[in-house]
Amino acid sequence: MNHQNFMTRALELASLAIGSVSPNPAVGAVLVKNGRIIGEGCHRGPGSLHAEIDAIENASESVSGATLFCTLEPCCTVYPGKRQPPCTDRIIAEKIREVVIAANDPNPHVNGMGVARLKSRGITVREGLLKDEAEKLNEVFNVNQKEQRAFVHLKIAQTLDGRIATSGGDSKWITDEDARRDVHRYRSLYDSVLVGAGTVRADNPKLNSRLIDMGKNPIRIVLSRSLDFPQEREIFSDDDRTRTIVVTSPDSRKKKKLYFTEKGIEVLEFTDLPHLLQRLYRKGICSVFVEGGKAVYTSFLQQQAYDRLSIYTAPLICGTGIDAVGNLQTGLMNQSLRFGKTEFEMINNQTVFHGWRF
């Protein structure tokens, strides 16, 4: 096996914990000696061992002289909120000879200092192996650290002619169960799922991960400036209602806000979407999966308040119906939204487009 194979294995280990590590990054580590793996580890969640230490603890023999492959730069300091000691200290103490890192840690408490600490003690450090793959794996964490806000992934399910519902509001179902299961998988990976008042009014959604075995249910967020939707909806009365947040404007009616707070549902006021994403991040909500409807999609796109967009397109033609996106005020084609990176996949006969904002 070569270096790329070992780092690929470290990335596989890191991916096992996606959805359970927030607000931390997903990290995997592999220890190699004499050309073979002697230890593997990953970070499983806040307070648990870091991947590097997990690999050392799981090693089948002495790690002295070994090479450590790690998907993220090892931490090197102690700071408020950090529960584990610096990994660099243990790496040095164990006499690991070389450290190969996929990506640097954007956390200002670490960024570049972990590498510098290891090099200062004579350890060979190589950086950037499968960097793009590692950064994609931790796209949520990277946005959190660099921009101090929640990461946003927009999801649209539409027909070939761009409709998310018929003219009468029916949307069940545009995509098949496999595609919906994929959406539930994303729900289980993110901290929260967000919809607008129209979706609550029309669909009475559960917004859980019921199609995924052992899937984590996200916090549910309802966005409505005026709270103009029926209050007796499932997400406001089920057993998880206290994990629901209603987001509204400061000008919405106090009586409506009081209805929710008396049921144990948090009401959060906001002025614009960038402000909301900062507030959510400060509350410990690091990622938001946005599922509609049209007004919500349009607002997030207009305000450039998103990081990733996924569009599930089914081979259906609806004709007259509700468009996925409203007016983005693009008078010229060169003003249309464009993406820094794109990917396509197929789920049965449905096309899935993934685009990342520049």
N, C-alpha and C positions, 0 to 999 in steps of 0.2 A: 504493500500500500504506500502511496505517496502522500505528501503534505496535504494536498487538496482532499484526498479521501478521508484523512483524519479530521480535517476541519468540517467536512460534510457531515461526518458522524457527530461532531460537537453541535452542529446546527440542528440535527435531528433530535438530539437530547434536549436542546433549548426549546424546541417547538412543542415538546410534550407538556410544558407548563403554561403555554399561552392560554390566557383566560383566568388563570389563578394567581398570577404574580403581581398584579396591579397593586400599588403604584410603582413597583419595581420593574426592571427589565427582565426579559427571559434570557437566560444564559446557560450555555452548555460547555462542558470541558472534558477533554480526553488527555490522559497521560500515556506517553509512548516511550518505550525503552527497548533498545536493540531491534527496532522495526516492528514491534508488536504492542498492542494496547494492553496496559496493565491496570488502568483505572478509568472509570467514567463517572461523571456527575452532572447534575443540573440543579438550578435554583428552583424550588418548588413553591415558594410564596413568602410573603413578609415574615421575617423572624426565623426562617429556616436557613440551613447552611447555604453559603454561596457555592456556585458550581465548582470553583477551583478546590475548595476545601472538601466538598462532597467527593470529588474525584480522588483526592489524596486519601481520604478516610476509606474509600472503597478499593484502594490499590491492593493488588495481590502480592506485591513485593515492595522493597525499598524504592522510593521515588528519587533517591539521590542520583544525579546525572541524567534524569529523564527530561523529555521535552513535553511541555504543557501546551496543548492547543485549546484556546479559549475564544469564544465568540465575541466577548467584550473585554475591554481593558480592565485588568484587576484593580479593585479599589485599594486605596492607600492611606486613608485618613479616617478619623472618627468625627462625626458631626451630629448635631441634634436630629433625632429621629432614626438614626442608624443603629441597628441592633447587633450587628456582627462585627468582629474585629477586622482590621485591614488584611486583605488576602495577600498583599505583597509581603507582609511580615512572615507569613507561614511559608510562602514560596521560597523566600530567602533562607529561612531556617531549615527547610527540607533539602536544601542544596540542589534544587532543580536547575538544570544547566541552561535551558533555552525555553523561551515563551513565544508562541506564535499567536498573534491576536488578529481577529477579523476586523473589528471596528473599535475606534476609540469611544470612550464613555463621554457623552455630552454634558453629564452632570458637572457643574463648575467645581465641585469638591474633588473631582477626580481628573477631569479632562487633561490628558497628557502627563499628569503627575505620577500616575501609576507606572507608566512606561519609564519615566525619568528615574523613579525610585529603583526599579529593577536594574536598569542600566548602571546606576551608580554603585551597585553591588556586584558588578561584573557579569550579570546575566545577559545573554544574547537575546535581543527582542526583535522579532520580525512582525511588521504591521501590514494590514490591508489584504490578507488572503481571504477571498470570498466576501469582501467588504459589502458589496451591494446586497447580497443575500442576507447578511447579518443586519444591515440597516433596515431592510424591508421587514424582517422578523420583528424588529423593535420600533416600527414606525410610530406607534403610540407614544412610547417612552421618549423617543427623540423629539417629537413635537412638544410633549409636556415640558421637557427640560429646556428646549431652545426658546419656546414662546410662552411658557407658563400659562397654558390653557389646555382645555380638553381637545383631544383628537376627534375629528368628525368624519364619519363614513356615511355618505348618502346611498340609499338603495331604492331603485325604481323598478317596478314590475309593469311592463307595458305590452301592448299589442304591436304588430308591425307598423300600424299607422299612428303610433305614439299615444294611445289612449290608456289611461289607468283605470277607467270605469266607463260603463255605458252612460248615455244621456240621463238615464234614470238612477244612476249612482251604483249600479251593481258591478262588483269587482271580483266575485268569487266563482270560479278561480281563473285568473289569467294564466298562471303557470301551473305545472303539475306538482305532484307531491314531492318528487325528488328535488325540484328547484326550491320548493318551500322548505324542505328539510335543510337545504344549504343555507337558506336565510336564517333558520333557527340556529344553525351552527354558529353563524356570525353573532347572533344575539347572545349565545352562551360565552362568546369570547370577549365581548365588550362589557363595560361597566353599566351602561344604560342604553335604553332604546327610547326614541322620541317620536311622537306623532303630533299632529295638529288637531284642533277642535273638530274639523270636518271628518277626519278619520274616526274619532271617538263617536261622533254623531251617527255616521253611516254604518260603521262596522262593529261597534261595541267590542273592540279587540281585547284579547287576553294579554298579548305582548309578552309571552313567556317562551320557553325553549322546549315545549312539550314533545316535539318530534325528535329530540335528541336524547338518547339514553344517558342518564346522569348529567344532563346539561344544566349549567348554572343559569338561573333566571336573573335577568338584568333588572336594575332599577328602572322604573317606568316614568317617563316624563311626558306631560301633556302641555303643549304650547298653545296658549290662547290669550290674546290681548284683552278680550272682553268677557271671557268665560261663557261664551254663548253656545253651550251644549248641555244636553240633559245630565243632571247630576247623578242620577241613578244608573250608573254604568258599572260593568263588572270590575274594572280596575279600581273603582272607588269603594267597592263593597266586599271584595274577596279577602282571603286570609293574608294576602300580600299588600293590602292597601296602604300600609304604613311605609312601604317601599315605593310609593308613588309620589311624584312631585308635580305640582301644578305650577306652571310658569306663566305669569301674566304681567300686564303693565301696571304701574303705580296708580293709574286712573280707573282701573276696573272696580266694580262695586264691592264695598266692604262686606255687605251681607253675603255675597257669593263666596268671598274668601273665607269668611267665618264658617260657612258650611263645611268646607274642607278641613280647616284646622281643628274643628270640633270632632272630626272623625279620625284625627291623627295623621292627616295628610298634609305634608309641608307645602306651603305656598311661597313661591320665590318670585320676587319682582325683578324685571329687567328693562333696560332701555333699548338695547340693540343686541344682535347676536354675538359680536365679539365680546361685549360686556358679559353676556350670559355664559359664554364658554370659559371666561376667566373665573367667574363665580363658581361654576361647577367644579373646576379644577381645584380651587381653594377648598371646596367641600370634600375633596377626595374622589370625585368622579372624573376619571382620567380619559374616558372615551365615550362617544355618543354615536349610536347607530340610528340614523334618521330614516324613518319609513313612511313619510308623507303626511299629508297629501300635497296637492298641487301648490297651494299657497305657501306651504312650508318649504317644499323644494325650491320654489322660485325665490323666496327670501334668502335661503342659504346660498344659492348660486349668485344672486344679485350682490350680496354682501361679501362674496368670496370667503364665506365662513365654512369652508369644507377643505378636507385634505384628499379624500378619495371618493370616487363615484362609481357605483356598480349598477348597470342597467340590464335586467333580465327581460329579454324580448321573446315572446311566444309567437308562433306562426298563426296568428289570428288577425283578422281585419274587422274592426268594430264599426267603422264609419263614424257617424256623429257620436261624440262622447266627450269625456273629460280629458283634456290634454295633460300630459305629465308635467309640463313646465309652462308657466305663463310668460308674460312680457319681460324680457331681460333688457329691453331698451337698446337692442343692437340694430341700428339702422343700416349698417354696412356688414357684409359678410366677414370682413377682416376684423370686426369687433366681436365676433362669435367667441364663445369660451373654447379655449384649447387646453391641451393637457401635456404635461411634461413627460409622461410615460404612459403607455397603454398596453393592455393585455386582453386577449379574447379566449373564451373557453366555451365548450358545448355541454349542456346538461340535457341528455336525450335530444329532442328536436328544438331546444331553446338556446339562443345565443346569449352569452353573458359577457358584457363589456366592462372592463375595469380601467378607470383612468385616474391618474394622480395629478393634482394641481401643480402648476409650475412653482 
